[in-house]
């Protein structure tokens, strides 16, 4: 068991979507000092900057959430950058952490690491049974190297690190930029805009047939902290809620909550992404004592409410 109270903690990506909720929950648990490194001060792709981060923070725990992320379009436009930046951030934080005797590191992997045609529900033992979906494979493989490094460093150096694999996240404070956002905020943005402008049609990528599983961001933050507090091992652990939704049904549900009664047009010239995504979350329940608590409809209502209160266009 790792106690949070009184500890010095670094949260990379702590100013981001998931990170902001993790930081709030750390404060509620009485963390001693929380440092959120910003990229303009600590470029985590640069070894000297990472060494300086460890010298400045002297952390008892590092929670690595920083990532170069985006939707299908952003992944297709930046495959090299997504691979290199994500690979180097994780590799340097673990290597330099080992050198200074960091007691523990917890990192967030990605559901994109799973093979394109993994058996559903995805079980952690399936992670190596094939190549990821092509549009986000560079990102997914870079994040999967966290797991390889965690296992290798535990074996050779006794370095204590944990890698969890959250499914698609959603919630307040998400990125709603249509050029870089993921599916739920992008749909909310498009459908809400259509309602406000009196449009009767919204175009969505793909054919609507893929399935996804979505985890409310505060549940994900609790899962991250459960890994910090209750688990010291290098087995990968899925974080999800076990509910699989078709993209078509997702769109209809968002439209219903927003109150838009138009029709959807599916642009089949655009990629679908991975055909199915749904997780087996048995290991999280057994090793972390964690399960998701927020129903999808409740989480969606909170997300849409936040968007309407904070949108600027």
C-alpha positions as a printed Julia matrix, in Angstrom:
313×3 Matrix{Float64}:
   0.0     0.0     0.0
   1.28    3.44   -0.95
  -0.02    6.33    1.12
  -0.78    9.57   -0.72
  -0.96   11.84    2.33
   2.16   13.93    2.81
   3.91   12.64   -0.33
   5.7    14.75   -2.93
   4.06   13.91   -6.23
   4.76   14.87   -9.84
   1.81   14.63  -12.23
   2.88   14.98  -15.85
  -0.08   16.19  -17.86
  -1.6    17.42  -14.61
  -3.0    20.52  -16.28
  -4.77   18.42  -18.89
  -8.14   16.72  -19.05
  -7.58   13.59  -16.94
  -4.68   15.15  -15.04
  -6.72   18.0   -13.63
  -9.09   15.55  -11.95
  -6.2    13.42  -10.67
  -4.61   16.5    -9.09
  -7.89   17.45   -7.39
  -8.23   13.97   -5.94
  -4.62   13.94   -4.76
  -5.24   17.2    -2.9
  -8.38   15.72   -1.33
  -6.27   12.8    -0.1
  -3.79   15.14    1.57
  -0.83   14.95   -0.83
   2.04   16.99    0.58
   3.34   18.76   -2.52
   2.06   18.32   -6.06
   4.16   19.49   -8.98
   2.65   19.77  -12.45
   5.51   20.28  -14.93
   4.61   22.42  -17.93
   6.17   21.74  -21.31
   7.63   25.24  -21.6
   9.66   24.58  -18.44
  10.29   20.84  -18.67
  10.32   19.29  -22.14
   9.79   15.63  -21.24
  11.23   14.54  -24.59
  14.59   16.0   -23.51
  16.73   13.94  -21.14
  18.33   16.92  -19.39
  14.92   18.48  -18.76
  13.69   15.25  -17.19
  16.8    15.07  -15.0
  16.18   18.66  -13.93
  12.56   17.8   -13.12
  13.69   15.09  -10.74
  16.28   17.39   -9.14
  13.7    20.14   -8.64
  10.8    18.01   -7.41
  12.43   15.14   -5.45
   9.19   13.14   -5.9
   8.03   10.14   -3.9
   5.64    9.28   -6.72
   5.36   10.17  -10.41
   2.01    9.86  -12.18
   2.71   10.0   -15.91
  -0.35   11.18  -17.84
   1.28   13.53  -20.38
   0.81   12.4   -23.97
   0.75   13.64  -27.52
  -2.85   12.74  -28.36
  -5.66   13.38  -30.8
  -8.4    11.78  -32.83
  -8.04    9.77  -36.04
  -7.32   12.87  -38.13
  -4.55   14.1   -35.83
  -3.0    10.62  -35.65
  -2.97   10.32  -39.43
  -1.38   13.75  -39.84
   1.35   13.28  -37.18
   2.3     9.58  -36.93
   6.02   10.23  -36.47
   5.59   12.91  -33.82
   2.98   10.9   -31.95
   5.32    7.9   -31.89
   8.52    9.7   -30.92
   7.15   12.08  -28.32
   5.11    9.45  -26.5
   7.91    6.9   -26.61
  10.57    9.28  -25.3
   8.48   10.81  -22.52
   7.81    7.42  -20.98
  11.29    6.02  -21.54
  13.04    9.04  -20.03
  10.76    9.36  -17.01
  11.3     5.71  -16.1
  15.05    5.66  -16.83
  15.85    8.88  -15.0
  13.48    7.88  -12.2
  15.38    4.63  -11.78
  18.66    6.51  -11.57
  17.49    8.76   -8.73
  15.77    5.99   -6.79
  12.17    7.06   -7.43
   9.97    4.89   -5.16
   7.08    4.5    -7.62
   5.8     5.53  -11.03
   2.27    5.02  -12.35
   1.67    5.6   -16.06
  -1.39    5.69  -18.29
  -1.15    3.61  -21.44
  -3.88    3.63  -24.06
  -6.59    1.37  -25.4
  -5.05    2.07  -28.83
  -2.28   -0.36  -27.86
  -4.6    -3.35  -28.33
  -4.54   -5.33  -31.6
  -6.97   -4.18  -34.27
  -8.87   -7.45  -34.15
  -8.46   -8.37  -30.49
 -11.15  -10.62  -29.08
 -13.92   -8.66  -27.34
 -13.89   -7.95  -24.47
 -10.19   -7.01  -24.54
  -8.23   -8.91  -21.91
  -4.82   -7.71  -20.81
  -3.27  -10.99  -21.96
  -4.37  -10.13  -25.53
  -2.16   -7.03  -25.79
   0.49   -8.8   -27.86
  -1.8   -10.85  -30.1
  -1.61   -8.61  -33.18
  -0.88   -5.16  -34.62
  -2.93   -2.13  -33.51
  -5.43   -0.36  -35.75
  -3.35    1.36  -38.41
  -4.56    4.95  -37.99
  -3.29    5.17  -34.4
  -0.72    2.37  -34.29
   2.34    4.65  -33.83
   0.73    6.24  -30.77
  -0.54    2.93  -29.42
   2.78    1.13  -29.83
   4.74    4.0   -28.25
   2.52    3.86  -25.18
   2.73    0.06  -25.08
   6.47    0.4   -24.63
   5.71    1.73  -21.15
   4.61   -1.79  -20.3
   7.73   -3.39  -21.79
   9.97   -0.98  -19.9
   8.02   -1.42  -16.66
   8.4    -5.19  -16.77
  12.07   -5.05  -17.83
  13.05   -2.5   -15.19
  11.24   -4.36  -12.44
  13.1    -7.54  -13.44
  16.56   -6.0   -13.72
  16.49   -3.08  -11.28
  13.55   -3.72   -8.96
  12.01   -0.46  -10.17
   8.4    -0.14   -9.04
   6.12    1.0   -11.86
   2.52    0.33  -12.86
   0.88    0.8   -16.27
  -2.9     1.05  -16.58
  -4.84    1.07  -19.84
  -7.86    3.38  -19.74
 -10.56    3.02  -22.36
 -11.84    6.12  -24.21
 -12.39    8.9   -21.65
 -15.02   11.63  -21.65
 -16.27   14.3   -19.27
 -16.08   17.99  -18.34
 -12.91   19.86  -19.41
 -12.36   17.56  -22.38
 -10.91   18.88  -25.64
 -13.81   19.99  -27.85
 -11.7    21.29  -30.76
 -13.13   19.64  -33.87
  -9.66   19.27  -35.41
  -8.12   17.32  -32.53
 -10.9    16.03  -30.27
 -12.05   12.48  -29.69
 -15.45   11.11  -30.6
 -17.72   12.23  -27.73
 -16.62   15.89  -27.49
 -16.55   16.13  -31.3
 -20.12   14.82  -31.52
 -21.33   17.09  -28.73
 -19.75   20.1   -30.44
 -21.25   19.25  -33.85
 -24.73   18.36  -32.6
 -24.99   21.33  -30.26
 -23.87   23.66  -33.06
 -26.47   22.13  -35.4
 -29.21   22.71  -32.84
 -28.2    26.34  -32.23
 -28.0    27.08  -35.96
 -31.2    25.29  -36.9
 -29.43   22.7   -39.05
 -31.22   19.46  -39.88
 -28.13   17.4   -40.76
 -24.83   16.47  -39.11
 -22.05   14.6   -40.91
 -20.01   12.04  -38.96
 -16.91   10.08  -39.96
 -17.14    6.42  -40.98
 -20.29    4.35  -41.25
 -21.36    4.31  -37.6
 -20.81    0.58  -37.18
 -17.77    0.5   -34.83
 -18.28    0.06  -31.11
 -16.57    1.87  -28.29
 -16.52    1.81  -24.52
 -16.36    5.07  -22.6
 -15.16    5.82  -19.09
 -16.14    8.97  -17.21
 -13.04   10.99  -16.39
 -13.57   11.1   -12.62
 -13.88    7.32  -12.54
 -10.64    7.09  -14.5
  -8.93    9.41  -12.0
 -10.05    7.15   -9.15
  -8.66    4.16  -11.05
  -5.29    5.91  -11.43
  -5.17    6.64   -7.72
  -6.17    3.09   -6.87
  -3.12    1.94   -8.86
  -1.0     4.4    -6.88
  -2.31    3.29   -3.52
  -3.03   -0.43   -3.84
  -0.87   -2.11   -6.47
   2.85   -2.73   -6.88
   3.28   -4.87   -9.97
   3.89   -4.71  -13.7
   0.87   -6.59  -14.96
  -1.14   -4.32  -17.28
  -4.55   -3.33  -15.9
  -7.57   -2.21  -17.94
  -9.67    0.69  -16.7
 -13.19    0.72  -18.15
 -16.84    0.2   -17.31
 -17.56   -2.88  -19.44
 -20.35   -1.27  -21.55
 -19.99   -1.43  -25.35
 -21.79    1.15  -27.54
 -22.17    1.44  -31.32
 -21.12    4.83  -32.7
 -24.59    5.19  -34.28
 -26.23    4.65  -30.91
 -23.8     7.06  -29.28
 -24.75    9.77  -31.76
 -28.47    9.21  -31.19
 -28.0     9.32  -27.41
 -26.09   12.61  -27.54
 -28.72   14.1   -29.85
 -31.46   13.03  -27.44
 -29.75   14.59  -24.42
 -29.08   17.83  -26.31
 -32.58   17.85  -27.77
 -31.63   17.92  -31.46
 -34.01   16.05  -33.8
 -32.09   16.17  -37.09
 -30.54   13.32  -39.07
 -27.01   11.97  -39.34
 -25.09   11.49  -42.57
 -22.13    9.11  -42.42
 -19.09    9.94  -44.55
 -17.83    6.48  -45.49
 -14.79    7.94  -47.24
 -13.43    8.59  -43.74
 -11.96    5.77  -41.61
 -13.93    3.92  -38.98
 -10.97    3.24  -36.74
 -10.83    0.02  -34.74
 -13.94   -2.13  -35.39
 -14.76   -2.87  -31.74
 -13.56   -1.76  -28.33
 -14.74   -3.12  -25.02
 -12.69   -4.15  -22.01
 -12.58   -6.98  -19.55
 -12.19   -5.13  -16.24
 -11.86   -8.14  -13.95
  -8.22   -7.44  -13.14
  -8.93   -3.86  -12.02
 -11.6    -5.12   -9.67
  -9.4    -7.88   -8.27
  -6.04   -6.08   -8.02
  -7.13   -2.48   -7.43
 -10.48   -2.94   -5.75
 -11.81   -0.46   -8.32
 -14.93   -0.32  -10.47
 -16.46    2.52  -12.47
 -19.36    4.2   -10.66
 -20.79    6.74  -13.13
 -23.49    5.61  -15.56
 -22.95    6.65  -19.17
 -26.09    8.78  -19.29
 -25.2    10.63  -16.08
 -21.67   11.25  -17.28
 -22.94   12.44  -20.65
 -25.34   14.92  -19.04
 -22.52   16.35  -16.91
 -20.28   16.63  -19.96
 -22.89   18.37  -22.1
 -23.76   20.75  -19.26
 -20.08   21.7   -18.89
 -19.75   22.27  -22.65
 -22.78   24.54  -22.78
 -21.49   26.56  -19.83
 -17.98   26.93  -21.24
 -18.2    26.97  -25.04
 -16.89   30.07  -26.76
 -18.31   29.52  -30.24
